Amino acid sequence: MVESATVQRWIPYAGLAVSLTLALIIGPRTGVYYTVVLGGSAAAALWVRRGRALLDAPNPPVLRATVYYAVLLALLATLILTSPLFGFFGFTGYLHAMVLPGRTKLFGIAGTAGAMATTQMGGIVNIHGAGVYLYLVLVAVNLLIAGTLTVTGAAEEEHRRELAEANERLHEMLEENAGLHAQLVAQAREAGVLDERQRLAGEIHDTIAQGLTGIVRQLEVVERFDDDVERRKHHLTLARELARESLAEARRSVQALRPGPLAVAQLPEALAELAASWSRTAGIEARVEVSGEAVALSPEVEVALFRAAQEALANAGKYSGAGRVGVTVSYTSDVVVLDVVDDGAGFDPEEVRRRGADSASENGTGYGLSAMRSRLRQVGGTLTIESEPGDGTAISAAVPLVTLAAETASAGASARASTGAVAEAVTEAVTG
């Protein structure tokens, strides 16, 4: 592209300089002759310079291009008729024919071929008699050779121009894609940090917050039995066990490990252990039943259901005043359902929804139930709450059955939250 542009830019001036020099040296020494060759050369040089913009334009205006070439051809003919030595400049007609649109180039090339054949005949004075046939042959040869080269060059130039435009568009697309990629990376990083923050907030709520609540409850009971050494010792032992369990679960949460009971057993056994531990600390009877044939679920589903049961039991112990709690796990062909039912005070779910979860934490529907819904939603599950004041509460978590054997490779792990995100998670969990 640069070489072609350089040729088009300088060859006309070089040819004109050679032609003018020879014409002045060899030509007749008359005022009229000098006026025509000098004036015509100056006009031709200025006109070629004027046409530079048309040659550089991808799609020059048709009218301007046609007028430019017609005037250029007239200047060529005038100079060649004055002196055939201007044939060196006549080659410009072939180069600049590319400004003409479409097949119009052929007419420009034909006109230039006629002018060039005149110079090859030694001037118009030699075109007579048998010389006319020779002239026509020369026109045909010039038209064939120069026309073919010019048309081929024009096609190559057009192809280069199209490639340059395509490369420019590709470069713009790459820059745009790079910007989009950077934006997506930033969004993915933010989403990863937010997901990790939410995960940590949920884990902290399910471990540290609930463990601390249980410990506080045991210590409060100890204060009521100052004279009963055995009971004090029993509740202090429970508080110590809760502290150890909470510490272990907190470490597992930070390391993104499964809850302790799920690490060594399937969901039904883990729920039985959870219910037994909760019954000891809450002083409320809790029974676990299994319906259907238990199967090994994917880790995400087991964790979501285990945490749902943990939150439901915690709410039952804190808010319901229940005397009994039943935990049922039902396995069907396409769904696994966890039901936690208590005979406590209950509440009005519609009123809770109207007030909003954040303002209803006293009913056990604050951050805990929000985290429960979020966990279940991530594994394609749903949460249903049925309750009436004075008629107990039933919490049902249903998740599509995804067994461990059928589980596909999970997506890449999210970026771990920074220290600041962890601190925000702790704050959210405690305030929730």
C-alpha positions in Angstrom: 0.0 0.0 0.0 2.8 2.4 0.9 4.8 1.5 -2.3 1.8 1.9 -4.6 1.0 5.3 -3.0 4.6 6.4 -3.4 4.6 5.5 -7.1 1.4 7.3 -7.8 2.6 10.3 -5.9 6.1 10.8 -7.5 6.1 9.2 -11.0 3.9 11.9 -12.6 6.2 14.7 -11.4 9.4 12.7 -12.4 7.9 12.0 -15.9 6.8 15.6 -16.3 10.3 16.9 -15.3 12.0 14.5 -17.8 9.6 15.4 -20.6 9.9 19.2 -20.0 13.7 19.1 -19.9 13.9 17.2 -23.2 11.3 19.3 -24.8 13.1 22.5 -23.9 16.5 21.1 -25.1 15.3 19.5 -28.3 12.2 21.4 -29.3 12.0 24.6 -31.4 13.1 27.8 -29.8 9.9 29.9 -30.3 8.0 32.0 -27.8 4.8 30.1 -28.6 6.4 26.8 -28.0 8.0 27.8 -24.7 4.7 29.3 -23.6 2.7 26.1 -24.3 5.2 23.7 -22.8 6.0 25.7 -19.7 2.4 26.8 -19.1 1.0 23.4 -19.9 3.6 21.7 -17.6 2.8 24.1 -14.7 -0.9 23.5 -15.2 -0.4 19.8 -15.3 1.7 19.7 -12.2 -0.8 21.8 -10.3 -3.7 19.7 -11.6 -2.0 16.4 -10.6 -1.4 17.8 -7.1 -5.1 18.7 -6.9 -6.1 15.2 -7.8 -4.1 13.7 -4.9 -7.1 13.9 -2.6 -9.2 11.9 -5.1 -6.6 9.2 -5.4 -6.3 8.9 -1.6 -10.1 8.7 -1.1 -11.6 5.2 -0.9 -14.7 6.2 -3.0 -14.1 9.6 -4.7 -17.2 11.5 -5.9 -18.0 10.3 -9.5 -18.5 13.8 -10.9 -15.3 15.3 -9.4 -13.3 12.2 -10.5 -14.6 12.4 -14.1 -14.0 16.1 -14.4 -10.5 15.7 -12.9 -9.5 12.9 -15.4 -11.0 14.7 -18.4 -9.0 17.8 -17.7 -5.9 15.7 -17.1 -6.3 13.9 -20.4 -6.8 17.2 -22.1 -3.5 18.5 -20.7 -1.8 15.3 -21.7 -3.1 15.6 -25.2 -2.1 19.2 -25.5 1.5 18.6 -24.3 1.9 15.5 -26.5 0.6 17.3 -29.5 3.0 20.1 -28.8 5.9 17.7 -28.3 5.9 13.9 -28.5 8.6 14.0 -25.8 5.9 14.4 -23.2 5.2 10.7 -23.6 7.2 10.3 -20.4 4.5 12.2 -18.6 1.7 10.5 -20.5 2.1 7.4 -18.4 0.3 9.4 -15.7 -2.9 8.8 -17.5 -2.7 5.1 -16.8 -1.9 5.6 -13.1 -4.7 8.1 -12.5 -7.3 6.2 -14.4 -8.0 4.5 -11.1 -10.0 7.5 -9.8 -12.7 6.7 -12.4 -15.6 4.6 -11.3 -16.1 1.0 -12.5 -15.7 0.3 -16.2 -15.3 4.0 -16.9 -11.6 3.3 -16.2 -11.4 1.6 -19.6 -12.4 4.8 -21.4 -9.7 6.7 -19.6 -7.1 4.0 -20.5 -8.2 4.1 -24.1 -7.8 7.9 -24.3 -4.3 7.6 -22.7 -3.4 4.7 -25.1 -4.3 7.0 -28.1 -2.1 9.8 -26.7 0.8 7.4 -26.0 0.6 5.9 -29.5 0.9 9.4 -30.9 4.2 9.9 -29.0 5.4 6.5 -30.3 4.6 7.6 -33.9 6.9 10.6 -33.3 4.0 13.1 -33.3 0.7 13.7 -35.0 2.5 14.8 -38.2 3.4 11.2 -38.9 -0.1 9.8 -38.7 -1.2 9.8 -42.3 -1.5 7.3 -45.1 -0.1 3.9 -44.1 1.0 5.4 -40.8 -2.7 5.4 -39.7 -2.7 1.6 -39.6 0.5 1.5 -37.7 -1.0 4.1 -35.3 -4.1 1.9 -34.8 -1.9 -1.1 -34.1 0.1 0.9 -31.5 -3.1 2.0 -29.9 -4.3 -1.6 -29.7 -1.0 -2.8 -28.2 -0.9 0.1 -25.7 -4.5 -0.6 -24.8 -3.9 -4.3 -24.3 -0.7 -4.0 -22.3 -1.3 -0.9 -20.3 -5.0 -1.6 -19.9 -4.4 -5.1 -18.5 -1.7 -3.8 -16.1 -3.7 -0.8 -15.0 -6.9 -2.9 -14.4 -4.9 -5.5 -12.5 -3.2 -2.8 -10.5 -6.5 -1.2 -9.7 -8.0 -4.5 -8.6 -4.9 -5.1 -6.4 -5.2 -1.7 -5.0 -8.9 -2.2 -4.2 -8.1 -5.5 -2.6 -5.5 -3.9 -0.4 -7.9 -1.1 0.5 -10.5 -3.7 1.5 -7.9 -5.6 3.5 -6.8 -2.4 5.2 -10.5 -1.6 6.1 -11.0 -5.1 7.3 -7.9 -4.9 9.4 -9.1 -1.6 10.8 -12.5 -3.0 11.7 -10.8 -6.1 13.2 -8.6 -3.9 15.3 -11.6 -1.9 16.5 -13.4 -5.2 17.3 -10.4 -6.5 19.2 -10.2 -3.3 21.2 -13.9 -3.5 21.9 -13.6 -7.2 22.8 -10.6 -6.4 25.1 -12.7 -3.7 26.8 -15.6 -6.1 27.2 -13.3 -8.9 28.4 -11.8 -6.5 31.1 -15.4 -5.5 32.1 -16.4 -9.2 32.3 -13.3 -10.0 34.4 -14.1 -7.2 36.7 -17.7 -8.2 37.0 -16.7 -11.8 37.6 -14.2 -10.8 40.3 -16.9 -8.7 42.0 -19.4 -11.5 41.7 -16.9 -13.9 43.1 -16.1 -11.6 46.1 -19.8 -11.1 46.7 -20.6 -14.8 46.5 -17.7 -15.6 48.9 -18.8 -12.8 51.2 -22.4 -14.2 51.2 -21.0 -17.8 51.7 -18.9 -16.7 54.7 -21.8 -14.7 56.1 -24.0 -17.8 55.9 -21.4 -20.1 57.3 -20.6 -17.7 60.2 -24.3 -17.4 61.0 -24.7 -21.2 60.9 -21.7 -21.8 63.1 -20.3 -19.0 65.2 -23.5 -17.1 65.7 -25.6 -20.1 66.5 -22.9 -21.6 68.6 -22.5 -18.4 70.6 -26.3 -18.3 71.1 -26.3 -21.8 72.5 -23.4 -21.1 74.7 -25.1 -18.0 76.1 -28.3 -20.0 76.7 -26.3 -22.6 78.7 -24.6 -20.0 80.7 -27.9 -18.3 81.5 -29.2 -21.7 82.7 -26.1 -22.1 84.9 -26.9 -18.8 86.7 -30.3 -20.2 87.7 -28.7 -23.2 89.4 -26.2 -21.7 91.8 -27.0 -24.3 94.5 -27.2 -27.4 92.2 -23.6 -28.3 91.4 -24.5 -31.2 89.2 -26.8 -29.2 86.9 -24.2 -26.4 86.8 -21.6 -28.9 85.8 -23.9 -30.4 83.2 -24.7 -27.1 81.5 -21.1 -25.9 81.7 -20.0 -29.1 79.9 -22.7 -28.5 77.2 -21.4 -24.9 76.8 -17.8 -26.2 76.5 -18.9 -28.8 73.9 -20.7 -26.1 71.9 -17.7 -23.9 71.9 -15.4 -26.7 70.6 -18.0 -27.6 67.9 -18.4 -24.0 66.9 -14.7 -23.5 66.6 -14.3 -26.6 64.5 -17.2 -25.6 62.2 -15.8 -22.0 61.9 -12.5 -23.5 60.7 -14.3 -25.7 58.2 -16.3 -22.7 56.9 -13.2 -20.6 56.4 -11.6 -23.5 54.5 -14.8 -24.0 52.5 -15.1 -27.6 53.8 -18.3 -29.5 54.4 -19.9 -29.5 57.9 -18.4 -31.9 60.3 -21.2 -34.5 60.4 -21.4 -34.6 56.5 -17.7 -35.3 56.3 -18.1 -38.8 57.7 -21.7 -39.7 57.0 -24.6 -39.2 54.6 -27.4 -36.7 55.1 -29.7 -38.9 57.2 -27.0 -39.8 59.7 -25.7 -36.2 59.8 -29.2 -35.0 60.5 -29.6 -37.5 63.3 -26.4 -36.4 64.9 -27.4 -32.7 64.5 -30.8 -33.4 66.0 -29.3 -35.2 69.0 -26.8 -32.5 69.7 -29.5 -29.8 69.3 -31.8 -31.7 71.7 -29.1 -31.8 74.4 -28.5 -28.1 74.3 -32.1 -26.9 73.6 -33.8 -29.3 75.9 -36.4 -30.1 73.3 -37.2 -33.5 71.9 -36.3 -33.9 68.2 -36.8 -37.0 66.1 -35.4 -37.7 62.6 -37.2 -40.0 60.1 -36.3 -41.1 56.6 -38.8 -41.8 53.9 -37.7 -43.7 50.8 -34.3 -45.1 50.0 -31.5 -42.8 51.0 -28.9 -42.1 48.3 -25.6 -40.2 48.2 -26.4 -36.7 47.1 -24.1 -34.1 45.6 -22.1 -32.2 48.2 -23.8 -28.9 47.4 -27.3 -30.4 47.9 -26.4 -32.2 51.2 -24.8 -29.0 52.6 -27.8 -26.9 51.6 -30.3 -29.3 53.2 -28.1 -29.8 56.3 -27.8 -26.0 56.8 -31.6 -25.6 56.3 -32.3 -28.2 59.0 -29.7 -26.5 61.3 -31.4 -23.1 60.8 -34.9 -24.5 61.2 -33.9 -26.2 64.5 -32.1 -23.0 65.7 -35.3 -21.0 65.0 -37.5 -23.5 66.8 -35.3 -23.4 69.8 -35.0 -19.6 69.9 -38.5 -18.4 69.0 -41.2 -21.1 68.9 -41.2 -22.4 72.5 -41.9 -25.9 71.0 -42.0 -29.1 73.0 -41.3 -31.4 70.1 -39.7 -31.1 66.7 -39.8 -33.6 63.9 -37.3 -33.8 61.0 -38.2 -35.9 58.0 -36.1 -36.5 54.9 -38.1 -37.9 51.9 -36.3 -39.4 48.9 -38.4 -39.7 45.6 -37.4 -40.5 42.1 -36.8 -36.8 41.2 -36.7 -34.7 44.4 -35.5 -34.9 48.0 -37.5 -33.0 50.6 -36.6 -32.0 54.1 -39.4 -31.1 56.5 -38.9 -29.6 59.9 -42.1 -29.4 61.9 -42.5 -28.0 65.5 -45.5 -27.6 67.8 -44.5 -24.1 69.0 -46.1 -20.7 68.9 -46.0 -20.2 65.2 -46.3 -16.9 63.3 -48.0 -15.3 60.4 -45.9 -15.8 57.2 -48.0 -13.2 55.3 -47.3 -10.6 57.9 -43.6 -11.5 57.8 -43.5 -11.0 54.0 -45.3 -7.7 54.3 -42.9 -6.4 56.9 -39.8 -7.8 55.2 -37.3 -10.2 56.5 -34.9 -7.6 57.9 -37.6 -6.3 60.3 -38.9 -9.7 61.4 -35.8 -11.3 62.9 -37.6 -11.6 66.2 -39.8 -14.3 64.6 -36.9 -16.2 63.3 -37.2 -15.0 59.7 -34.2 -12.7 59.5 -30.9 -13.4 58.0 -31.1 -17.1 58.7 -34.2 -17.8 56.5 -32.8 -15.4 53.8 -29.5 -17.4 53.8 -31.5 -20.6 53.7 -33.4 -19.5 50.6 -30.2 -18.4 49.0 -28.5 -21.7 49.6 -31.5 -23.7 48.2 -31.8 -21.4 45.2 -28.2 -22.1 44.3 -28.9 -25.8 44.0 -32.2 -25.3 42.2 -34.3 -25.8 45.4 -37.2 -24.1 47.0 -38.3 -23.2 50.5 -41.8 -23.3 51.8 -43.0 -22.0 55.2 -46.3 -22.9 56.6 -47.3 -21.5 60.0 -50.1 -19.9 62.0 -50.0 -18.1 65.3 -50.5 -20.8 68.0 -50.4 -23.7 65.6 -46.7 -24.4 65.1 -44.4 -24.1 62.1 -43.6 -26.4 59.2 -40.6 -25.6 57.0 -40.1 -27.6 53.8 -37.0 -27.5 51.6 -37.2 -29.3 48.3 -34.3 -29.9 45.9 -34.1 -31.8 42.6 -32.5 -35.1 43.2 -28.8 -34.9 42.0 -26.9 -38.0 43.2 -23.2 -38.0 43.7 -22.8 -40.5 40.8 -24.6 -38.2 38.4 -22.9 -35.0 39.4 -20.9 -33.4 36.7 -17.7 -31.4 37.3 -18.5 -28.2 39.1 -17.7 -24.8 37.8 -14.4 -23.2 38.7 -14.2 -22.0 42.3 -15.1 -18.4 43.1 -12.4 -16.0 44.2 -12.0 -16.0 48.0 -13.1 -12.8 49.7 -10.5 -10.4 50.9 -9.9 -9.6 54.6 -12.3 -6.6 54.3 -15.0 -8.8 52.8 -14.6 -11.3 55.6 -15.0 -8.5 58.1 -18.1 -7.3 56.4 -19.4 -10.9 56.4 -18.8 -11.2 60.2 -20.6 -7.9 60.7 -23.6 -9.0 58.6 -23.8 -12.3 60.3 -23.7 -10.8 63.8 -26.2 -8.1 63.0 -28.4 -10.6 61.3 
